Amino acid sequence: MSNINRMLLDVDTGIDDALAILYALLSPEINVEGITTGFGNIDVEQATENTLRVVQVANCGYEVPIAKGAAGPLKRVFPGSVSHIHGHNGIGDAILPPSPQQLEEESAAQFIVRKVNESPGELTLVTVGRQTNLALALQLDPSIETKFKKVVVMGGCVFVPGNSTPVSEANFYGDPEAAAIVFESQLPLTIVGLDVTQKTRLSKRHMAYLSQEIADDKQEILDFLNVALEPYFDFYAFSNKFDGECAMHDPLAVIVAINPSLVQIETMNAVIDCGSGYTAGMIITDRRVRSTVGRPVDFCLEVDQEKAIAQLLSVFTKGEK
């Protein structure tokens, strides 16, 4: 079991979250010990329902507890879901059967606190939505900041444009105060932001390959992905002028958590802007010789995108778990 990565996922299950969940559950290198849900791509109720259904279709062979979390930001107003990106139900309007699984009675924050206190130094937390649940967990029990093996965050941008404003990425823009609490903590952070996720693209060519190489017991997953990804491809054709490609934001964070050799990491002092307007949620890095602003954070700035996509696809093809 020493090679197994014990992982918690925090999600706002949209299309790329679903892929991240499926990858984590099907990877022979990961044991998912819980999933917490929040708002973002869709409201928390739908995100939770999507998560239950995606976990069921993964059929990973073990139970995965799921805890519902925050319905909105710490101090701001949730403007609503982004149906033009993720469809009306958050997963590209694909239909998955309902799951009989019951949610945990704890909140997401309570669940995170309990799990890390039960296994200090052993759990990797991967957050691919707003930082609200993690911030609430830190407020519940500040001591957890030293108890994670690592915390990998999909969010932010350093040297590339944002996707909510010219300088802010959606997860941090959606709750800057929560992101600031996370950055100000002593959590062992690795930031997987738009600098690398926009370069890591799943293509229609990859999906055609999957249709030929899909494992016999993964056909239902492939059928789901073929429907769910259509609006995602359409969105990226419009927003980024990608030709038959879409960014794999959330799956890359999970992949980096277990295989950091795929990225080039630079440590910089950084803080989160909690102002208003365009800079809300912006990562401010202090790159001066005598840096005085923020604390050291690891940022992924380059990625071997071909290897990352190959690793993602490997769990769905013949011969894999």
Secondary structure as a PSIPRED ss2 file (coil, helix, strand):
# PSIPRED VFORMAT (PSIPRED V4.0)

   1 M C   1.000  0.000  0.000
   2 S C   1.000  0.000  0.000
   3 N C   1.000  0.000  0.000
   4 I C   1.000  0.000  0.000
   5 N E   0.000  0.000  1.000
   6 R E   0.000  0.000  1.000
   7 M E   0.000  0.000  1.000
   8 L E   0.000  0.000  1.000
   9 L E   0.000  0.000  1.000
  10 D E   0.000  0.000  1.000
  11 V E   0.000  0.000  1.000
  12 D C   1.000  0.000  0.000
  13 T C   1.000  0.000  0.000
  14 G C   1.000  0.000  0.000
  15 I H   0.000  1.000  0.000
  16 D H   0.000  1.000  0.000
  17 D H   0.000  1.000  0.000
  18 A H   0.000  1.000  0.000
  19 L H   0.000  1.000  0.000
  20 A H   0.000  1.000  0.000
  21 I H   0.000  1.000  0.000
  22 L H   0.000  1.000  0.000
  23 Y H   0.000  1.000  0.000
  24 A H   0.000  1.000  0.000
  25 L H   0.000  1.000  0.000
  26 L H   0.000  1.000  0.000
  27 S C   1.000  0.000  0.000
  28 P C   1.000  0.000  0.000
  29 E C   1.000  0.000  0.000
  30 I E   0.000  0.000  1.000
  31 N E   0.000  0.000  1.000
  32 V E   0.000  0.000  1.000
  33 E E   0.000  0.000  1.000
  34 G E   0.000  0.000  1.000
  35 I E   0.000  0.000  1.000
  36 T E   0.000  0.000  1.000
  37 T E   0.000  0.000  1.000
  38 G C   1.000  0.000  0.000
  39 F C   1.000  0.000  0.000
  40 G C   1.000  0.000  0.000
  41 N C   1.000  0.000  0.000
  42 I C   1.000  0.000  0.000
  43 D C   1.000  0.000  0.000
  44 V H   0.000  1.000  0.000
  45 E H   0.000  1.000  0.000
  46 Q H   0.000  1.000  0.000
  47 A H   0.000  1.000  0.000
  48 T H   0.000  1.000  0.000
  49 E H   0.000  1.000  0.000
  50 N H   0.000  1.000  0.000
  51 T H   0.000  1.000  0.000
  52 L H   0.000  1.000  0.000
  53 R H   0.000  1.000  0.000
  54 V H   0.000  1.000  0.000
  55 V H   0.000  1.000  0.000
  56 Q H   0.000  1.000  0.000
  57 V H   0.000  1.000  0.000
  58 A H   0.000  1.000  0.000
  59 N C   1.000  0.000  0.000
  60 C C   1.000  0.000  0.000
  61 G C   1.000  0.000  0.000
  62 Y C   1.000  0.000  0.000
  63 E C   1.000  0.000  0.000
  64 V C   1.000  0.000  0.000
  65 P C   1.000  0.000  0.000
  66 I E   0.000  0.000  1.000
  67 A E   0.000  0.000  1.000
  68 K E   0.000  0.000  1.000
  69 G C   1.000  0.000  0.000
  70 A C   1.000  0.000  0.000
  71 A C   1.000  0.000  0.000
  72 G C   1.000  0.000  0.000
  73 P C   1.000  0.000  0.000
  74 L C   1.000  0.000  0.000
  75 K C   1.000  0.000  0.000
  76 R C   1.000  0.000  0.000
  77 V C   1.000  0.000  0.000
  78 F C   1.000  0.000  0.000
  79 P C   1.000  0.000  0.000
  80 G C   1.000  0.000  0.000
  81 S C   1.000  0.000  0.000
  82 V C   1.000  0.000  0.000
  83 S H   0.000  1.000  0.000
  84 H H   0.000  1.000  0.000
  85 I H   0.000  1.000  0.000
  86 H H   0.000  1.000  0.000
  87 G C   1.000  0.000  0.000
  88 H C   1.000  0.000  0.000
  89 N C   1.000  0.000  0.000
  90 G C   1.000  0.000  0.000
  91 I C   1.000  0.000  0.000
  92 G C   1.000  0.000  0.000
  93 D C   1.000  0.000  0.000
  94 A C   1.000  0.000  0.000
  95 I C   1.000  0.000  0.000
  96 L C   1.000  0.000  0.000
  97 P C   1.000  0.000  0.000
  98 P C   1.000  0.000  0.000
  99 S C   1.000  0.000  0.000
 100 P C   1.000  0.000  0.000
 101 Q C   1.000  0.000  0.000
 102 Q C   1.000  0.000  0.000
 103 L C   1.000  0.000  0.000
 104 E C   1.000  0.000  0.000
 105 E C   1.000  0.000  0.000
 106 E C   1.000  0.000  0.000
 107 S C   1.000  0.000  0.000
 108 A H   0.000  1.000  0.000
 109 A H   0.000  1.000  0.000
 110 Q H   0.000  1.000  0.000
 111 F H   0.000  1.000  0.000
 112 I H   0.000  1.000  0.000
 113 V H   0.000  1.000  0.000
 114 R H   0.000  1.000  0.000
 115 K H   0.000  1.000  0.000
 116 V H   0.000  1.000  0.000
 117 N H   0.000  1.000  0.000
 118 E H   0.000  1.000  0.000
 119 S C   1.000  0.000  0.000
 120 P C   1.000  0.000  0.000
 121 G C   1.000  0.000  0.000
 122 E C   1.000  0.000  0.000
 123 L C   1.000  0.000  0.000
 124 T E   0.000  0.000  1.000
 125 L E   0.000  0.000  1.000
 126 V E   0.000  0.000  1.000
 127 T E   0.000  0.000  1.000
 128 V C   1.000  0.000  0.000
 129 G C   1.000  0.000  0.000
 130 R C   1.000  0.000  0.000
 131 Q C   1.000  0.000  0.000
 132 T H   0.000  1.000  0.000
 133 N H   0.000  1.000  0.000
 134 L H   0.000  1.000  0.000
 135 A H   0.000  1.000  0.000
 136 L H   0.000  1.000  0.000
 137 A H   0.000  1.000  0.000
 138 L H   0.000  1.000  0.000
 139 Q H   0.000  1.000  0.000
 140 L H   0.000  1.000  0.000
 141 D C   1.000  0.000  0.000
 142 P H   0.000  1.000  0.000
 143 S H   0.000  1.000  0.000
 144 I H   0.000  1.000  0.000
 145 E H   0.000  1.000  0.000
 146 T H   0.000  1.000  0.000
 147 K C   1.000  0.000  0.000
 148 F C   1.000  0.000  0.000
 149 K C   1.000  0.000  0.000
 150 K E   0.000  0.000  1.000
 151 V E   0.000  0.000  1.000
 152 V E   0.000  0.000  1.000
 153 V E   0.000  0.000  1.000
 154 M E   0.000  0.000  1.000
 155 G C   1.000  0.000  0.000
 156 G C   1.000  0.000  0.000
 157 C C   1.000  0.000  0.000
 158 V C   1.000  0.000  0.000
 159 F C   1.000  0.000  0.000
 160 V C   1.000  0.000  0.000
 161 P C   1.000  0.000  0.000
 162 G C   1.000  0.000  0.000
 163 N C   1.000  0.000  0.000
 164 S C   1.000  0.000  0.000
 165 T C   1.000  0.000  0.000
 166 P C   1.000  0.000  0.000
 167 V C   1.000  0.000  0.000
 168 S C   1.000  0.000  0.000
 169 E C   1.000  0.000  0.000
 170 A H   0.000  1.000  0.000
 171 N H   0.000  1.000  0.000
 172 F H   0.000  1.000  0.000
 173 Y H   0.000  1.000  0.000
 174 G C   1.000  0.000  0.000
 175 D C   1.000  0.000  0.000
 176 P H   0.000  1.000  0.000
 177 E H   0.000  1.000  0.000
 178 A H   0.000  1.000  0.000
 179 A H   0.000  1.000  0.000
 180 A H   0.000  1.000  0.000
 181 I H   0.000  1.000  0.000
 182 V H   0.000  1.000  0.000
 183 F H   0.000  1.000  0.000
 184 E H   0.000  1.000  0.000
 185 S C   1.000  0.000  0.000
 186 Q C   1.000  0.000  0.000
 187 L C   1.000  0.000  0.000
 188 P C   1.000  0.000  0.000
 189 L E   0.000  0.000  1.000
 190 T E   0.000  0.000  1.000
 191 I E   0.000  0.000  1.000
 192 V E   0.000  0.000  1.000
 193 G C   1.000  0.000  0.000
 194 L H   0.000  1.000  0.000
 195 D H   0.000  1.000  0.000
 196 V H   0.000  1.000  0.000
 197 T H   0.000  1.000  0.000
 198 Q C   1.000  0.000  0.000
 199 K C   1.000  0.000  0.000
 200 T C   1.000  0.000  0.000
 201 R E   0.000  0.000  1.000
 202 L E   0.000  0.000  1.000
 203 S E   0.000  0.000  1.000
 204 K H   0.000  1.000  0.000
 205 R H   0.000  1.000  0.000
 206 H H   0.000  1.000  0.000
 207 M H   0.000  1.000  0.000
 208 A H   0.000  1.000  0.000
 209 Y H   0.000  1.000  0.000
 210 L H   0.000  1.000  0.000
 211 S H   0.000  1.000  0.000
 212 Q H   0.000  1.000  0.000
 213 E H   0.000  1.000  0.000
 214 I E   0.000  0.000  1.000
 215 A C   1.000  0.000  0.000
 216 D H   0.000  1.000  0.000
 217 D H   0.000  1.000  0.000
 218 K H   0.000  1.000  0.000
 219 Q H   0.000  1.000  0.000
 220 E H   0.000  1.000  0.000
 221 I H   0.000  1.000  0.000
 222 L H   0.000  1.000  0.000
 223 D H   0.000  1.000  0.000
 224 F H   0.000  1.000  0.000
 225 L H   0.000  1.000  0.000
 226 N H   0.000  1.000  0.000
 227 V H   0.000  1.000  0.000
 228 A H   0.000  1.000  0.000
 229 L H   0.000  1.000  0.000
 230 E H   0.000  1.000  0.000
 231 P H   0.000  1.000  0.000
 232 Y H   0.000  1.000  0.000
 233 F H   0.000  1.000  0.000
 234 D H   0.000  1.000  0.000
 235 F H   0.000  1.000  0.000
 236 Y H   0.000  1.000  0.000
 237 A H   0.000  1.000  0.000
 238 F H   0.000  1.000  0.000
 239 S H   0.000  1.000  0.000
 240 N C   1.000  0.000  0.000
 241 K C   1.000  0.000  0.000
 242 F C   1.000  0.000  0.000
 243 D C   1.000  0.000  0.000
 244 G C   1.000  0.000  0.000
 245 E E   0.000  0.000  1.000
 246 C E   0.000  0.000  1.000
 247 A E   0.000  0.000  1.000
 248 M C   1.000  0.000  0.000
 249 H H   0.000  1.000  0.000
 250 D H   0.000  1.000  0.000
 251 P H   0.000  1.000  0.000
 252 L H   0.000  1.000  0.000
 253 A H   0.000  1.000  0.000
 254 V H   0.000  1.000  0.000
 255 I H   0.000  1.000  0.000
 256 V H   0.000  1.000  0.000
 257 A H   0.000  1.000  0.000
 258 I H   0.000  1.000  0.000
 259 N C   1.000  0.000  0.000
 260 P H   0.000  1.000  0.000
 261 S H   0.000  1.000  0.000
 262 L H   0.000  1.000  0.000
 263 V E   0.000  0.000  1.000
 264 Q E   0.000  0.000  1.000
 265 I E   0.000  0.000  1.000
 266 E E   0.000  0.000  1.000
 267 T E   0.000  0.000  1.000
 268 M E   0.000  0.000  1.000
 269 N E   0.000  0.000  1.000
 270 A E   0.000  0.000  1.000
 271 V E   0.000  0.000  1.000
 272 I E   0.000  0.000  1.000
 273 D C   1.000  0.000  0.000
 274 C C   1.000  0.000  0.000
 275 G C   1.000  0.000  0.000
 276 S C   1.000  0.000  0.000
 277 G H   0.000  1.000  0.000
 278 Y H   0.000  1.000  0.000
 279 T H   0.000  1.000  0.000
 280 A C   1.000  0.000  0.000
 281 G C   1.000  0.000  0.000
 282 M C   1.000  0.000  0.000
 283 I E   0.000  0.000  1.000
 284 I E   0.000  0.000  1.000
 285 T E   0.000  0.000  1.000
 286 D E   0.000  0.000  1.000
 287 R C   1.000  0.000  0.000
 288 R C   1.000  0.000  0.000
 289 V C   1.000  0.000  0.000
 290 R C   1.000  0.000  0.000
 291 S C   1.000  0.000  0.000
 292 T C   1.000  0.000  0.000
 293 V C   1.000  0.000  0.000
 294 G C   1.000  0.000  0.000
 295 R E   0.000  0.000  1.000
 296 P E   0.000  0.000  1.000
 297 V E   0.000  0.000  1.000
 298 D E   0.000  0.000  1.000
 299 F E   0.000  0.000  1.000
 300 C E   0.000  0.000  1.000
 301 L E   0.000  0.000  1.000
 302 E E   0.000  0.000  1.000
 303 V E   0.000  0.000  1.000
 304 D C   1.000  0.000  0.000
 305 Q H   0.000  1.000  0.000
 306 E H   0.000  1.000  0.000
 307 K H   0.000  1.000  0.000
 308 A H   0.000  1.000  0.000
 309 I H   0.000  1.000  0.000
 310 A H   0.000  1.000  0.000
 311 Q H   0.000  1.000  0.000
 312 L H   0.000  1.000  0.000
 313 L H   0.000  1.000  0.000
 314 S H   0.000  1.000  0.000
 315 V C   1.000  0.000  0.000
 316 F C   1.000  0.000  0.000
 317 T E   0.000  0.000  1.000
 318 K C   1.000  0.000  0.000
 319 G C   1.000  0.000  0.000
 320 E C   1.000  0.000  0.000
 321 K C   1.000  0.000  0.000
